[in-house]
Protein backbone atom coordinates (compact mmCIF):
# COMPACT_ATOMS: atom_id res chain seq x y z
CA UNK A 1 0.00 0.00 0.00
CA UNK A 2 1.15 3.53 -0.73
CA UNK A 3 1.30 5.91 2.21
CA UNK A 4 -1.72 8.23 2.49
CA UNK A 5 -0.80 11.70 1.25
CA UNK A 6 -1.29 14.76 3.47
CA UNK A 7 -1.22 18.35 2.18
CA UNK A 8 -0.79 20.69 5.18
CA UNK A 9 -1.09 24.47 4.73
CA UNK A 10 0.26 26.75 7.46
CA UNK A 11 0.66 30.52 7.39
CA UNK A 12 2.50 32.23 10.24
CA UNK A 13 2.30 36.02 10.25
CA UNK A 14 3.85 37.14 13.56
CA UNK A 15 6.05 34.98 15.76
CA UNK A 16 6.64 31.27 15.20
CA UNK A 17 3.80 29.64 17.18
CA UNK A 18 1.71 28.46 14.24
CA UNK A 19 4.60 26.95 12.29
CA UNK A 20 5.97 25.26 15.44
CA UNK A 21 2.65 23.58 16.29
CA UNK A 22 2.00 22.57 12.68
CA UNK A 23 5.51 21.14 12.43
CA UNK A 24 4.99 18.93 15.49
CA UNK A 25 1.79 17.60 13.95
CA UNK A 26 3.45 17.09 10.56
CA UNK A 27 6.35 15.22 12.16
CA UNK A 28 3.94 12.97 14.09
CA UNK A 29 2.06 12.23 10.86
CA UNK A 30 5.30 11.34 9.07
CA UNK A 31 6.34 9.02 11.91
CA UNK A 32 2.91 7.37 11.66
CA UNK A 33 3.57 6.50 8.02
CA UNK A 34 1.90 9.36 6.16
CA UNK A 35 3.44 11.06 3.12
CA UNK A 36 3.37 14.68 4.31
CA UNK A 37 3.78 17.88 2.31
CA UNK A 38 3.82 21.09 4.37
CA UNK A 39 3.08 24.33 2.53
CA UNK A 40 4.51 27.34 4.34
CA UNK A 41 3.60 30.94 3.66
CA UNK A 42 5.65 32.92 6.17
CA UNK A 43 9.29 33.85 6.64
CA UNK A 44 11.62 30.83 6.92
CA UNK A 45 12.17 29.58 10.49
CA UNK A 46 15.30 27.47 11.14
CA UNK A 47 14.44 23.90 12.16
CA UNK A 48 10.84 23.96 10.87
CA UNK A 49 8.95 22.13 9.47
CA UNK A 50 11.59 19.50 10.32
CA UNK A 51 12.86 16.25 8.87
CA UNK A 52 10.73 13.61 7.21
CA UNK A 53 8.30 15.97 5.47
CA UNK A 54 8.27 17.55 2.03
CA UNK A 55 7.98 21.32 1.95
CA UNK A 56 6.60 23.88 -0.49
CA UNK A 57 7.63 27.43 0.43
CA UNK A 58 5.32 30.05 -1.03
CA UNK A 59 6.72 33.60 -1.43
CA UNK A 60 6.43 34.78 2.18
CA UNK A 61 3.99 37.29 3.57
CA UNK A 62 4.01 38.76 7.07
CA UNK A 63 1.60 40.86 9.12
CA UNK A 64 2.17 44.51 8.29
CA UNK A 65 0.82 45.63 11.68
CA UNK A 66 0.16 44.20 15.16
CA UNK A 67 -3.56 43.92 14.40
CA UNK A 68 -2.87 41.45 11.57
CA UNK A 69 -5.12 43.38 9.14
CA UNK A 70 -2.56 43.96 6.38
CA UNK A 71 -0.04 41.81 4.52
CA UNK A 72 3.51 42.70 3.50
CA UNK A 73 6.18 40.82 1.57
CA UNK A 74 9.50 39.68 3.03
CA UNK A 75 10.97 43.16 2.55
CA UNK A 76 8.09 44.88 4.35
CA UNK A 77 6.45 46.26 1.21
CA UNK A 78 2.64 45.99 0.97
CA UNK A 79 1.72 42.77 -0.83
CA UNK A 80 0.14 43.87 -4.12
CA UNK A 81 -2.47 42.13 -6.26
CA UNK A 82 0.01 40.67 -8.78
CA UNK A 83 2.14 39.22 -5.97
CA UNK A 84 -0.89 37.66 -4.25
CA UNK A 85 -2.32 36.25 -7.49
CA UNK A 86 1.02 34.61 -8.32
CA UNK A 87 1.16 33.12 -4.83
CA UNK A 88 -2.38 31.77 -5.16
CA UNK A 89 -1.47 30.08 -8.42
CA UNK A 90 1.62 28.47 -6.86
CA UNK A 91 -0.54 27.09 -4.03
CA UNK A 92 -3.10 25.62 -6.44
CA UNK A 93 -0.32 24.09 -8.58
CA UNK A 94 1.20 22.51 -5.46
CA UNK A 95 -2.19 21.05 -4.47
CA UNK A 96 -2.74 19.50 -7.88
CA UNK A 97 0.80 18.09 -7.95
CA UNK A 98 0.45 16.53 -4.48
CA UNK A 99 -2.89 14.79 -5.22
CA UNK A 100 -3.52 14.42 -1.47
CA UNK A 101 -5.88 12.11 0.35
CA UNK A 102 -6.25 14.67 3.16
CA UNK A 103 -5.83 18.46 3.20
CA UNK A 104 -5.22 20.19 6.53
CA UNK A 105 -5.54 23.98 6.73
CA UNK A 106 -4.09 25.50 9.87
CA UNK A 107 -6.23 28.16 11.62
CA UNK A 108 -8.64 28.88 8.75
CA UNK A 109 -11.60 29.52 8.74
CA UNK A 110 -11.37 30.48 12.44
CA UNK A 111 -8.42 32.75 11.69
CA UNK A 112 -6.23 33.81 8.76
CA UNK A 113 -9.16 35.60 7.12
CA UNK A 114 -6.69 37.79 5.25
CA UNK A 115 -5.56 34.67 3.34
CA UNK A 116 -8.97 34.18 1.68
CA UNK A 117 -7.47 35.38 -1.61
CA UNK A 118 -5.79 31.95 -1.92
CA UNK A 119 -7.71 29.74 0.50
CA UNK A 120 -11.17 30.18 -1.03
CA UNK A 121 -9.79 29.12 -4.45
CA UNK A 122 -8.11 26.16 -2.68
CA UNK A 123 -11.47 25.13 -1.15
CA UNK A 124 -13.05 25.29 -4.62
CA UNK A 125 -10.25 23.14 -6.06
CA UNK A 126 -10.71 20.58 -3.27
CA UNK A 127 -14.47 20.42 -3.81
CA UNK A 128 -14.06 19.69 -7.54
CA UNK A 129 -11.11 17.26 -7.23
CA UNK A 130 -11.66 13.61 -8.22
CA UNK A 131 -11.45 11.90 -5.86
CA UNK A 132 -12.17 14.68 -3.37
CA UNK A 133 -9.71 14.65 -0.44
CA UNK A 134 -10.87 14.96 3.15
CA UNK A 135 -10.58 18.56 4.35
CA UNK A 136 -9.68 19.31 7.98
CA UNK A 137 -9.22 22.55 9.90
CA UNK A 138 -6.41 22.48 12.49
CA UNK A 139 -7.12 25.03 15.22
CA UNK A 140 -5.76 25.85 18.64
CA UNK A 141 -8.00 25.54 21.69
CA UNK A 142 -8.51 29.28 22.33
CA UNK A 143 -9.68 31.64 19.60
CA UNK A 144 -9.40 35.40 19.36
CA UNK A 145 -12.51 37.03 20.81
CA UNK A 146 -14.13 40.40 20.00
CA UNK A 147 -14.44 39.49 16.33
CA UNK A 148 -16.44 41.77 14.07
CA UNK A 149 -20.18 41.17 13.69
CA UNK A 150 -20.94 38.36 11.26
CA UNK A 151 -17.47 36.76 11.38
CA UNK A 152 -18.53 33.81 13.56
CA UNK A 153 -21.47 33.03 11.25
CA UNK A 154 -19.14 33.25 8.24
CA UNK A 155 -16.74 30.80 9.91
CA UNK A 156 -19.49 28.32 10.83
CA UNK A 157 -20.88 28.44 7.28
CA UNK A 158 -17.46 27.70 5.77
CA UNK A 159 -16.99 24.74 8.13
CA UNK A 160 -20.43 23.32 7.33
CA UNK A 161 -20.04 23.82 3.56
CA UNK A 162 -16.47 22.57 3.08
CA UNK A 163 -14.79 20.87 6.05
CA UNK A 164 -15.07 17.21 7.08
CA UNK A 165 -13.69 17.84 10.57
CA UNK A 166 -12.22 20.47 12.88
CA UNK A 167 -9.22 19.27 14.87
CA UNK A 168 -9.24 21.26 18.13
CA UNK A 169 -5.75 21.03 19.60
CA UNK A 170 -6.70 21.21 23.25
CA UNK A 171 -7.88 19.30 26.30
CA UNK A 172 -11.63 19.87 26.77
CA UNK A 173 -11.09 19.53 30.52
CA UNK A 174 -8.97 22.71 30.37
CA UNK A 175 -10.98 24.79 27.89
CA UNK A 176 -13.60 24.00 25.26
CA UNK A 177 -14.03 25.63 21.87
CA UNK A 178 -17.42 27.09 22.84
CA UNK A 179 -15.68 29.15 25.55
CA UNK A 180 -14.25 31.41 22.82
CA UNK A 181 -16.37 30.53 19.73
CA UNK A 182 -20.07 31.21 20.40
CA UNK A 183 -21.43 29.23 17.42
CA UNK A 184 -19.69 25.97 18.32
CA UNK A 185 -23.07 24.18 18.61
CA UNK A 186 -23.60 24.68 14.85
CA UNK A 187 -20.47 22.67 14.02
CA UNK A 188 -20.37 20.31 17.01
CA UNK A 189 -20.64 17.23 14.76
CA UNK A 190 -17.31 18.18 13.10
CA UNK A 191 -15.23 18.73 16.24
CA UNK A 192 -12.51 16.40 17.39
CA UNK A 193 -10.36 17.27 20.42
CA UNK A 194 -6.79 16.04 20.09
CA UNK A 195 -5.21 17.17 23.35
CA UNK A 196 -2.57 19.90 23.49
CA UNK A 197 0.18 19.61 20.90
CA UNK A 198 3.17 19.77 23.23
CA UNK A 199 6.72 18.70 22.49
CA UNK A 200 7.73 15.33 23.96
CA UNK A 201 9.31 15.42 27.43
CA UNK A 202 12.73 17.00 27.03
CA UNK A 203 16.03 15.40 28.09
CA UNK A 204 17.92 16.66 31.11
CA UNK A 205 19.58 20.06 30.47
CA UNK A 206 23.26 20.33 29.65
CA UNK A 207 23.47 23.52 31.73
CA UNK A 208 21.14 25.12 34.25
CA UNK A 209 19.80 28.62 34.82
CA UNK A 210 17.67 29.73 37.76
CA UNK A 211 15.46 32.08 35.74
CA UNK A 212 14.69 31.94 32.02
CA UNK A 213 12.95 34.84 30.28
CA UNK A 214 11.85 34.12 26.72
CA UNK A 215 10.06 36.14 24.06
CA UNK A 216 8.85 33.42 21.68
CA UNK A 217 9.49 34.48 18.10
CA UNK A 218 10.69 37.81 19.43
CA UNK A 219 8.87 40.18 17.10
CA UNK A 220 7.08 41.89 20.02
CA UNK A 221 9.09 40.73 23.04
CA UNK A 222 11.71 43.46 23.53
CA UNK A 223 9.91 45.03 26.52
CA UNK A 224 9.61 41.67 28.29
CA UNK A 225 13.30 40.87 27.86
CA UNK A 226 14.31 44.42 28.80
CA UNK A 227 12.31 44.33 32.03
CA UNK A 228 13.79 40.94 32.91
CA UNK A 229 17.32 42.23 32.30
CA UNK A 230 16.72 45.20 34.62
CA UNK A 231 15.06 42.97 37.25
CA UNK A 232 18.15 40.75 37.30
CA UNK A 233 20.18 43.75 38.49
CA UNK A 234 17.77 44.21 41.43
CA UNK A 235 18.06 40.60 42.65
CA UNK A 236 20.96 38.62 44.17
CA UNK A 237 23.87 38.17 41.79
CA UNK A 238 24.13 34.44 42.51
CA UNK A 239 20.97 33.85 40.46
CA UNK A 240 21.77 32.77 36.89
CA UNK A 241 19.55 34.32 34.21
CA UNK A 242 19.05 33.31 30.59
CA UNK A 243 17.31 35.82 28.33
CA UNK A 244 16.10 34.41 24.99
CA UNK A 245 15.12 37.28 22.72
CA UNK A 246 13.71 35.22 19.83
CA UNK A 247 14.97 35.08 16.24
CA UNK A 248 12.74 37.93 14.98
CA UNK A 249 13.79 40.67 17.42
CA UNK A 250 15.16 43.61 15.39
CA UNK A 251 18.95 43.82 15.45
CA UNK A 252 18.98 47.28 17.02
CA UNK A 253 16.85 46.04 19.93
CA UNK A 254 19.12 43.02 20.43
CA UNK A 255 22.21 45.24 20.45
CA UNK A 256 20.63 47.57 23.02
CA UNK A 257 19.78 44.63 25.29
CA UNK A 258 23.34 43.31 24.99
CA UNK A 259 24.83 46.51 26.39
CA UNK A 260 25.64 46.59 30.11
CA UNK A 261 24.27 43.13 30.86
CA UNK A 262 25.44 41.82 34.26
CA UNK A 263 27.82 38.86 34.35
CA UNK A 264 25.08 36.59 35.75
CA UNK A 265 22.89 37.31 32.68
CA UNK A 266 23.26 35.42 29.40
CA UNK A 267 21.47 36.88 26.35
CA UNK A 268 20.86 34.76 23.23
CA UNK A 269 18.47 34.91 20.29
CA UNK A 270 17.48 31.24 20.28
CA UNK A 271 18.19 28.00 22.12
CA UNK A 272 17.17 24.80 20.40
CA UNK A 273 17.28 23.05 23.81
CA UNK A 274 14.81 25.53 25.36
CA UNK A 275 12.46 22.76 26.63
CA UNK A 276 15.40 21.02 28.33
CA UNK A 277 16.55 24.27 29.91
CA UNK A 278 13.06 24.80 31.37
CA UNK A 279 13.38 21.43 33.11
CA UNK A 280 16.34 22.72 35.09
CA UNK A 281 15.02 26.24 35.77
CA UNK A 282 13.25 27.42 38.90
CA UNK A 283 11.28 30.24 37.21
CA UNK A 284 10.17 31.00 33.66
CA UNK A 285 9.08 34.46 32.45
CA UNK A 286 7.32 34.46 29.09
CA UNK A 287 4.28 35.37 27.09
CA UNK A 288 1.37 32.91 27.22
CA UNK A 289 1.48 31.53 23.70
CA UNK A 290 0.29 28.01 22.96
CA UNK A 291 3.70 26.41 22.39
CA UNK A 292 5.51 28.12 25.27
CA UNK A 293 2.78 27.00 27.68
CA UNK A 294 3.00 23.47 26.27
CA UNK A 295 6.72 23.43 27.02
CA UNK A 296 6.08 24.78 30.54
CA UNK A 297 3.45 22.13 31.30
CA UNK A 298 6.09 19.43 30.67
CA UNK A 299 8.16 20.82 33.58
CA UNK A 300 7.80 21.66 37.27
CA UNK A 301 9.08 25.20 36.70
CA UNK A 302 7.12 28.11 38.23
CA UNK A 303 5.63 30.21 35.43
CA UNK A 304 5.24 34.00 35.26
CA UNK A 305 3.10 34.80 32.22
CA UNK A 306 2.87 38.18 30.47
CA UNK A 307 0.02 37.77 27.95
CA UNK A 308 0.32 39.48 24.56
CA UNK A 309 -2.51 42.04 24.24
CA UNK A 310 -1.46 44.33 21.36
CA UNK A 311 -4.06 44.87 18.66
CA UNK A 312 -6.86 43.72 20.95
CA UNK A 313 -5.50 40.16 21.27
CA UNK A 314 -7.37 38.11 23.90
CA UNK A 315 -6.15 34.53 23.38
CA UNK A 316 -3.10 34.63 25.64
CA UNK A 317 -4.99 36.36 28.45
CA UNK A 318 -7.66 33.63 28.43
CA UNK A 319 -4.98 30.92 28.56
CA UNK A 320 -3.01 32.63 31.32
CA UNK A 321 -6.10 33.17 33.48
CA UNK A 322 -7.09 29.50 33.16
CA UNK A 323 -3.60 28.46 34.22
CA UNK A 324 -3.60 30.91 37.12
CA UNK A 325 -6.93 29.49 38.33
CA UNK A 326 -5.28 26.04 38.42
CA UNK A 327 -2.29 27.51 40.37
CA UNK A 328 -0.06 26.75 37.39
CA UNK A 329 1.05 30.35 36.73
CA UNK A 330 1.16 33.93 37.94
CA UNK A 331 0.31 36.82 35.60
CA UNK A 332 1.91 40.21 34.97
CA UNK A 333 0.36 42.80 32.62
CA UNK A 334 2.12 43.59 29.33
CA UNK A 335 1.03 47.24 29.51
CA UNK A 336 3.13 49.22 31.96
CA UNK A 337 5.46 46.33 32.78
CA UNK A 338 8.35 47.47 34.99
CA UNK A 339 11.51 45.80 36.34
CA UNK A 340 10.05 46.08 39.85
CA UNK A 341 6.98 44.07 38.76
CA UNK A 342 9.26 41.35 37.43
CA UNK A 343 11.49 41.41 40.52
CA UNK A 344 8.53 40.96 42.90
CA UNK A 345 7.03 38.16 40.79
CA UNK A 346 10.37 36.33 40.63
CA UNK A 347 10.82 36.60 44.40
CA UNK A 348 7.34 35.16 44.95
CA UNK A 349 7.99 32.32 42.47
CA UNK A 350 11.36 31.44 44.01
CA UNK A 351 9.72 31.19 47.43
CA UNK A 352 6.95 28.87 46.19
CA UNK A 353 7.37 25.08 46.06
CA UNK A 354 8.03 23.43 42.72
CA UNK A 355 4.73 22.22 41.38
CA UNK A 356 3.99 18.61 40.49
CA UNK A 357 3.09 17.21 37.06
CA UNK A 358 -0.14 18.40 35.43
CA UNK A 359 -3.04 16.17 34.45
CA UNK A 360 -3.75 17.80 31.06
CA UNK A 361 -3.53 15.78 27.83
CA UNK A 362 -0.31 16.89 26.08
CA UNK A 363 -0.14 14.20 23.36
CA UNK A 364 -2.03 16.13 20.67
CA UNK A 365 0.36 15.52 17.78
CA UNK A 366 0.23 11.73 18.03
CA UNK A 367 -3.53 11.72 18.66
CA UNK A 368 -4.04 13.88 15.55
CA UNK A 369 -2.30 11.22 13.48
CA UNK A 370 -4.56 8.53 14.96
CA UNK A 371 -7.72 10.53 14.26
CA UNK A 372 -6.75 11.10 10.63
CA UNK A 373 -5.82 7.45 10.14
CA UNK A 374 -9.26 6.40 11.42
CA UNK A 375 -10.94 8.90 9.08
CA UNK A 376 -9.10 7.48 6.10
CA UNK A 377 -10.15 3.99 7.14
CA UNK A 378 -13.71 5.22 6.70
CA UNK A 379 -14.84 4.65 10.26
CA UNK A 380 -15.10 8.25 11.34
CA UNK A 381 -17.83 10.62 10.29
CA UNK A 382 -18.39 11.16 14.00
Secondary structure, 3 states (H helix, E strand, C coil): CCCCEEEEEECCCCCCHHHHHHHHHHHHHHHCCCEEEEEECCCCCCCCCCCCCEEEECCCEEECCCCCCCEEECCCCECCHHHHHHHHHHHHHHHHHHCCCEEEEECCCCCCHHHHHHHHHHHHHHHHCCCCCEEEEEEECCCCCCCCCCHHHHHHHHHHHHCCEEEEECCCCCCCHHHCCCCHHHHHHHEEECCCECCCCCCCCCCCCCEEEECCCCCCCHHHHHHHHHHHHHCCCCCCEEEECCCCCCHHHHHHHHCCCCCCEEEECCCCCHHHHHHHCCEEEECCCHHHHHHHHCCCCEEEECCCCHHHCCHHHHHHHHHHHCCCCEECCCCCCCHHHHHHHHHHHHHCCCCCCCCCCCEHHHHHHHHHHHHHCCCCCC
